[in-house]
Amino acid sequence: MKNEKDYYDIVRVNIKKYREEKCLTRQVLADKVGVSMNYIAKIESLKMKKSFTLEVLGRIADSLNVDIK
């Protein structure tokens, strides 16, 4: 059974995957989302613990033009 960290890691990997597929730098995505580039780097890092809200996740999904699911 997956735990909370597992779900966050899945989201982190997918954010990075979709960002790279769209050829966006972390800075460009950060500008679209309205956060810092360092914050995007932290979100994508598997070493970090919880570091984003559902609102930020929604803005990232919108910026990447992907369904939040």
C-alpha positions in Angstrom: 0.0 0.0 0.0 1.3 3.4 -0.9 1.9 6.1 1.7 1.7 9.9 1.5 5.3 10.2 0.4 4.7 7.8 -2.5 1.9 9.9 -3.8 4.0 13.1 -3.6 6.8 11.4 -5.4 4.5 10.3 -8.2 3.3 13.9 -8.6 6.9 15.2 -8.5 8.1 12.9 -11.2 5.1 13.7 -13.4 5.6 17.5 -13.0 9.2 17.1 -14.2 8.2 14.8 -17.0 5.5 17.0 -18.4 7.7 20.1 -18.0 10.5 18.5 -19.9 8.1 17.2 -22.6 7.0 20.7 -23.2 10.6 21.9 -23.3 10.1 24.3 -20.5 12.8 25.3 -18.1 12.1 25.5 -14.4 12.2 29.3 -14.6 9.6 29.5 -17.4 7.3 27.2 -15.5 7.8 29.2 -12.3 7.0 32.4 -14.2 3.8 30.8 -15.5 2.8 29.5 -12.1 3.8 32.7 -10.2 6.4 31.0 -7.9 10.2 31.1 -7.8 12.4 28.8 -9.8 13.8 27.4 -6.6 10.3 26.4 -5.5 9.7 24.5 -8.7 13.1 22.8 -8.1 12.0 21.8 -4.6 8.7 20.5 -5.9 10.4 18.3 -8.4 13.0 17.0 -5.9 12.4 13.5 -4.5 14.4 14.5 -1.5 11.9 17.1 -0.3 9.0 16.4 1.9 5.6 18.0 1.4 6.2 21.4 -0.2 3.2 22.3 -2.3 -0.5 23.0 -1.9 -3.3 21.8 -4.0 -3.7 25.4 -5.4 0.0 25.4 -6.6 -0.5 21.9 -8.0 -3.6 23.2 -9.9 -1.7 26.2 -11.3 1.2 23.9 -12.4 -1.3 21.5 -14.1 -2.9 24.5 -15.8 0.5 25.9 -16.9 1.5 22.5 -18.3 -1.9 22.1 -19.9 -2.5 18.7 -18.3 -5.4 17.4 -16.2 -4.7 17.6 -12.5 -5.6 13.9 -12.2 
